[in-house]
Amino acid sequence: MKKKINPMTRKSFVTYGLLLIVFTAVEIMVNTGSISSMLQGLLVPICIYSILAISLNLTVGILGELSLGQAGFMCIGAYSSAIFSNLVKDTITQPLIRFPLAILIGGICAAVFGILIGIPVLRLRGDYLAIVTLAFGEIIKNVFAALYIGYDSAGLHISLKSQGDLGLAPDGKMIINGALGISGTPNDSTFEIAAAILFIAVIICYNFVNSRTGRAVMSIRDNRIAAESVGLNITKYKLITFGLTAFLAGVAGVLYSHNYYSLQASKFDYNLSILVLVFVVLGGIGSIRGSIIAAIVLTLLPEMLRSISNYRMLMYAIVLIVMMICTSNATIRSFFVRNFEKLKGLIIKKKPAGETAKEGE
């Protein structure tokens, strides 16, 4: 007798298959010159936004808490990894060694801040949690915008006032130059690496959701009092989820900082956190696959509509409204589900009853 596959396992494998198909198709189009240079430049940002969306979905969809601190965690990952890469790029010249180390450093730094912030912040709920995490993101952005770091033979020099206060030797080099940010970071991010990290992030998220920890987190989301009454440590599971969300956001920041020559803290403002939240809401709260689809569509859409620049933002707003209606309306969702099941029934023919009985024997 055949063992039935868990619906969540089936869903995760379908997502893996779709990602592999899309990656293969994009690689073929890039190698054959079927994609314009403008769209090629969007491939890495699409992967970055997809990682941000699925990581935020762990907090918003699985944990059930509203967080607006993704830009702050991404900023920490971007700056910490860029500092590391600029310090060691002359000694570790091999990108295959330097970039994985930068990814680990960026992700771990963001996770540490996520846990430290989460200890006091996760005691709050709802709008209060959103306000505090939003304030955290703005504080982090402003701290990095006011930070000056340089190094010479005497070591690192740090100042929050001006470049002149660093006291660098003539042979010294600047790493962070205040609001001007960091320049000269090695361009190690490629579409292949970003797609591989996205694939790994999706595997991590699905395994987390399907694990005992993920089920505990969802029980806390559904009924906090009942979960606490059976002995679940609410703070522990919230910190695990928040730390994983921050880690993945930090990894996305590493990809971002190593995809552009210059990096400024002003890029990580509250608008970025709101944009990532839009991806999660439009893709379906709790749906990892939906978050990726929403991130892809909403990243490509403004560039695809650039030819009608006068009406570009109007069309963008209309698409957002339509997507929101389709994802939030139960009747429309059930219509698509029914038709998808009919289509699947036409493609996959059912076996005769006698043949099924023989397999059962």
C-alpha positions, 0 to 999 in steps of 0.5 A: 500500500502506497504511503500518502505524501504530506500536502505540505511536503508536496507543496514544497517539492512543487515550489522547488520544481518551479524554481528549478524550471524558472532558473533553467529558462532564465539561464537559457534566455541569458545565454541565447541573448533573449533577455535585455541588459535591463532585465538582466540587471534585475535578476539579482534584485529579484532574488534579493527581494524574494529572500526578504519576502519569504523571511518576513513571511516567517514572522508575519505569516507563521508567527503572526506578528507584524514586523517592519524591521527588515530594512534594518536587518538587511542594512546590518548584513549589507554593511558588516559584510561589505566592511569584511570584504573591503578589509580582506579583498587584498589578502583573500583574493579568491571570491569562492572563499571570500564571499561565503565568509561574507554571507555568514558574517552578514547573516550572523550579525543580523541574527545577533541583532535580531535576537537582541532586539527581539528579547524586549520587543517581542513582549509587545504585540500588534501595532506596538511591535510594528512601530518599535521594529520600524523605529529600530530600522530607522535608528540603524540606518541613521547610525550607519549614515553617521559612521566613519571607519578607516584603517591604516597600519595602526588598525581601525579608526572609528568616528561618529563626527567626521572623517577628519576625526579619524586621524588616519595616516597618509597610507590609510584607507576609508571604509565607511565615509558617513552618508556617502557609505562604502564604495569599492566592495567586490562585485561577487553577487551573480544571478547563479549565486543569488538563485542558489541562495534563494533556493537554500532559503526556500528549503530552510523556510519550508523545513522550518514550517514543517518541523516541530518548532514550526508547528509550535510557532503556528500553535502560538499564532493560533492560540497563545494561551492554549500554547502556553497552557501545554508548556510551550516556551513562547519567548523561546519560539518567538526568538527562534523565528525572529532570529531566522527572519533576521538571518535571512534578511542579513543574507539578502543584504550581503547579496545587495551590498556585493551587487553594487559598487557603492552602498549608502544607508539611505537605501534602507529606509522604511519604504523598503520595509513597507515594500517587502510587507506588500510582497508578503500581503499580496503573495498571501500571508503564510504562503512562501511560494506566493511571496516569491511570485509577488516579489518577482511580479512587483519587481519586474512590473515597474520596469516593464511599464517604463515605456508608458512612463506617463501612466506607469505608476497608475498601471502599477497601482491598478495591478496592486489593487487587482492582486489584493482583491484576488488574493483576499477574496475567498470566492475568487480563490476557490474559482482558481482552485477548482479550475486548477484541479480540473486542469490537473485531472485532465493532465493526470488521468486516473487509474482504473479501479481494478488496477488501483486494487491490485497495487493495494494488494 
